[in-house]
Amino acid sequence: MRKFLATEFSLRVVATLKKIPKGKVATYSQIARLAGNPNGTRGVVWILHSSSSIKNLPWHRVINAKGKISFPEMSPNYLKQKKLLENEGIKLNVNSKIDLTQFQWSK
């Protein structure tokens, strides 16, 4: 099992991620900005990758700035994330995009 290294930024990222409400999405860069480091997008990705199950994070609610799921289309992870989002009422359009004007979380 990996040990979670709790830095100030990682603690803020985790707290911010846990606030994303059901039926809404946030972008990686949005989470980084809200956690106090606008250049910390890769850190958000790493925290989600390494800690989602340990910290019970709503990883499926985080997408890229284009409004798309970041996994390769039709991969098992893509299909899982898509299903979880659709179960919360978030739909992808014909271009596999999420309408950020409708579904992006605003804090």
CYANA upper distance limits for C-alpha pairs under 8 A (distance plus 0.5 A):
  2 ARG  CA     50 SER  CA      8.20
  4 PHE  CA     50 SER  CA      8.32
  4 PHE  CA     51 SER  CA      7.47
  5 LEU  CA     10 SER  CA      8.47
  6 ALA  CA     10 SER  CA      6.38
  6 ALA  CA     11 LEU  CA      6.54
  7 THR  CA     11 LEU  CA      6.63
  8 GLU  CA     12 ARG  CA      6.87
  9 PHE  CA     13 VAL  CA      6.62
  9 PHE  CA     35 ALA  CA      6.98
  9 PHE  CA     36 GLY  CA      7.74
  9 PHE  CA     37 ASN  CA      8.04
 10 SER  CA     14 VAL  CA      6.63
 10 SER  CA     43 GLY  CA      8.32
 10 SER  CA     44 VAL  CA      8.31
 10 SER  CA     47 ILE  CA      7.48
 11 LEU  CA     15 ALA  CA      6.70
 12 ARG  CA     16 THR  CA      6.52
 12 ARG  CA     35 ALA  CA      5.55
 12 ARG  CA     36 GLY  CA      8.28
 13 VAL  CA     17 LEU  CA      6.54
 13 VAL  CA     31 ILE  CA      7.08
 13 VAL  CA     32 ALA  CA      7.35
 13 VAL  CA     34 LEU  CA      8.42
 13 VAL  CA     35 ALA  CA      5.76
 13 VAL  CA     44 VAL  CA      7.25
 13 VAL  CA     47 ILE  CA      8.40
 14 VAL  CA     18 LYS  CA      6.75
 14 VAL  CA     47 ILE  CA      8.40
 14 VAL  CA     55 LYS  CA      8.40
 14 VAL  CA     57 LEU  CA      7.90
 15 ALA  CA     19 LYS  CA      7.18
 16 THR  CA     20 ILE  CA      7.56
 16 THR  CA     31 ILE  CA      7.17
 16 THR  CA     34 LEU  CA      7.61
 16 THR  CA     35 ALA  CA      7.11
 17 LEU  CA     31 ILE  CA      7.55
 17 LEU  CA     57 LEU  CA      7.11
 17 LEU  CA     58 PRO  CA      7.27
 17 LEU  CA     59 TRP  CA      8.41
 18 LYS  CA     57 LEU  CA      6.67
 18 LYS  CA     58 PRO  CA      7.18
 20 ILE  CA     24 LYS  CA      7.12
 20 ILE  CA     25 VAL  CA      7.37
 20 ILE  CA     26 ALA  CA      7.69
 20 ILE  CA     58 PRO  CA      8.14
 20 ILE  CA     61 ARG  CA      7.81
 20 ILE  CA    105 TRP  CA      7.19
 21 PRO  CA     25 VAL  CA      8.39
 21 PRO  CA    105 TRP  CA      7.93
 22 LYS  CA     88 GLU  CA      6.78
 23 GLY  CA     85 LEU  CA      7.80
 23 GLY  CA     88 GLU  CA      5.36
 23 GLY  CA     89 GLY  CA      6.38
 23 GLY  CA     90 ILE  CA      6.51
 23 GLY  CA    103 PHE  CA      7.52
 24 LYS  CA     61 ARG  CA      7.20
 24 LYS  CA     90 ILE  CA      7.82
 24 LYS  CA    103 PHE  CA      5.45
 24 LYS  CA    104 GLN  CA      6.01
 24 LYS  CA    105 TRP  CA      5.72
 25 VAL  CA     61 ARG  CA      5.05
 25 VAL  CA     62 VAL  CA      6.15
 25 VAL  CA     63 ILE  CA      7.41
 25 VAL  CA    100 LEU  CA      8.40
 25 VAL  CA    103 PHE  CA      6.48
 25 VAL  CA    104 GLN  CA      5.37
 25 VAL  CA    105 TRP  CA      6.04
 26 ALA  CA     30 GLN  CA      6.78
 26 ALA  CA     31 ILE  CA      7.31
 26 ALA  CA     61 ARG  CA      6.79
 26 ALA  CA     62 VAL  CA      5.51
 26 ALA  CA     63 ILE  CA      6.78
 26 ALA  CA    104 GLN  CA      6.11
 26 ALA  CA    105 TRP  CA      6.17
 27 THR  CA     31 ILE  CA      6.85
 27 THR  CA     62 VAL  CA      5.85
 27 THR  CA     63 ILE  CA      5.40
 27 THR  CA     64 ASN  CA      5.65
 27 THR  CA     65 ALA  CA      6.04
 27 THR  CA     67 GLY  CA      8.22
 28 TYR  CA     32 ALA  CA      6.84
 28 TYR  CA     41 THR  CA      6.07
 28 TYR  CA     44 VAL  CA      6.74
 28 TYR  CA     45 VAL  CA      7.41
 28 TYR  CA     62 VAL  CA      6.75
 28 TYR  CA     63 ILE  CA      6.89
 28 TYR  CA     64 ASN  CA      6.53
 28 TYR  CA     65 ALA  CA      7.73
 29 SER  CA     33 ARG  CA      6.60
 29 SER  CA     38 PRO  CA      7.21
 29 SER  CA     39 ASN  CA      8.22
 29 SER  CA     40 GLY  CA      7.83
 29 SER  CA     41 THR  CA      5.51
 29 SER  CA     64 ASN  CA      8.38
 29 SER  CA     65 ALA  CA      7.69
 30 GLN  CA     34 LEU  CA      6.62
 30 GLN  CA     38 PRO  CA      8.34
 31 ILE  CA     35 ALA  CA      6.51
 31 ILE  CA     41 THR  CA      8.14
 31 ILE  CA     44 VAL  CA      7.61
 32 ALA  CA     36 GLY  CA      6.93
 32 ALA  CA     37 ASN  CA      5.84
 32 ALA  CA     38 PRO  CA      5.81
 32 ALA  CA     39 ASN  CA      7.42
 32 ALA  CA     40 GLY  CA      5.61
 32 ALA  CA     41 THR  CA      5.85
 32 ALA  CA     43 GLY  CA      8.27
 32 ALA  CA     44 VAL  CA      6.76
 33 ARG  CA     37 ASN  CA      5.67
 33 ARG  CA     38 PRO  CA      4.62
 33 ARG  CA     39 ASN  CA      8.02
 33 ARG  CA     40 GLY  CA      8.02
 34 LEU  CA     38 PRO  CA      8.27
 40 GLY  CA     44 VAL  CA      6.95
 41 THR  CA     45 VAL  CA      6.95
 42 ARG  CA     46 TRP  CA      6.69
 43 GLY  CA     47 ILE  CA      6.60
 44 VAL  CA     48 LEU  CA      6.64
 45 VAL  CA     49 HIS  CA      6.60
 46 TRP  CA     50 SER  CA      6.46
 47 ILE  CA     51 SER  CA      6.01
 47 ILE  CA     52 SER  CA      7.82
 48 LEU  CA     52 SER  CA      5.57
 48 LEU  CA     57 LEU  CA      7.95
 48 LEU  CA     59 TRP  CA      6.74
 51 SER  CA     55 LYS  CA      6.17
 51 SER  CA     56 ASN  CA      8.29
 51 SER  CA     57 LEU  CA      8.01
 52 SER  CA     56 ASN  CA      5.91
 52 SER  CA     57 LEU  CA      5.14
 52 SER  CA     58 PRO  CA      7.69
 52 SER  CA     59 TRP  CA      6.70
 53 SER  CA     57 LEU  CA      7.10
 58 PRO  CA     62 VAL  CA      8.20
 60 HIS  CA     81 GLN  CA      5.70
 60 HIS  CA     82 LYS  CA      8.45
 60 HIS  CA     84 LEU  CA      7.18
 60 HIS  CA     85 LEU  CA      7.23
 61 ARG  CA     85 LEU  CA      7.44
 62 VAL  CA     69 ILE  CA      8.46
 63 ILE  CA     67 GLY  CA      6.68
 63 ILE  CA     68 LYS  CA      6.23
 63 ILE  CA     69 ILE  CA      5.62
 63 ILE  CA     70 SER  CA      6.79
 64 ASN  CA     68 LYS  CA      6.01
 64 ASN  CA     69 ILE  CA      6.85
 64 ASN  CA     70 SER  CA      6.59
 66 LYS  CA     97 LYS  CA      7.99
 67 GLY  CA     97 LYS  CA      5.73
 67 GLY  CA     98 ILE  CA      5.47
 67 GLY  CA     99 ASP  CA      7.17
 67 GLY  CA    100 LEU  CA      6.72
 68 LYS  CA     96 SER  CA      7.03
 68 LYS  CA     97 LYS  CA      5.39
 68 LYS  CA     98 ILE  CA      6.70
 69 ILE  CA     78 TYR  CA      7.21
 69 ILE  CA     81 GLN  CA      8.06
 69 ILE  CA     82 LYS  CA      8.20
 69 ILE  CA     97 LYS  CA      8.22
 70 SER  CA     78 TYR  CA      8.13
 71 PHE  CA     75 SER  CA      7.45
 71 PHE  CA     77 ASN  CA      6.94
 71 PHE  CA     78 TYR  CA      5.64
 72 PRO  CA     78 TYR  CA      6.86
 73 GLU  CA     78 TYR  CA      6.34
 73 GLU  CA     79 LEU  CA      8.18
 74 MET  CA     78 TYR  CA      6.30
 74 MET  CA     79 LEU  CA      6.34
 75 SER  CA     79 LEU  CA      6.73
 76 PRO  CA     80 LYS  CA      6.63
 77 ASN  CA     81 GLN  CA      6.61
 78 TYR  CA     82 LYS  CA      6.54
 79 LEU  CA     83 LYS  CA      6.57
 80 LYS  CA     84 LEU  CA      6.71
 81 GLN  CA     85 LEU  CA      6.66
 82 LYS  CA     86 GLU  CA      6.56
 82 LYS  CA     92 LEU  CA      8.42
 83 LYS  CA     87 ASN  CA      6.55
 84 LEU  CA     88 GLU  CA      7.15
 85 LEU  CA     89 GLY  CA      7.07
 85 LEU  CA     90 ILE  CA      5.68
 85 LEU  CA     91 LYS  CA      7.65
 86 GLU  CA     90 ILE  CA      5.31
 86 GLU  CA     91 LYS  CA      6.06
 90 ILE  CA     98 ILE  CA      7.89
 90 ILE  CA    103 PHE  CA      7.43
 91 LYS  CA     98 ILE  CA      6.88
 92 LEU  CA     96 SER  CA      5.56
 92 LEU  CA     97 LYS  CA      5.50
 92 LEU  CA     98 ILE  CA      5.30
 92 LEU  CA     99 ASP  CA      7.99
 93 ASN  CA     97 LYS  CA      5.85
 93 ASN  CA     98 ILE  CA      6.90
 93 ASN  CA     99 ASP  CA      8.20
 98 ILE  CA    103 PHE  CA      7.71
 99 ASP  CA    103 PHE  CA      6.56
 99 ASP  CA    104 GLN  CA      8.18
100 LEU  CA    104 GLN  CA      5.16
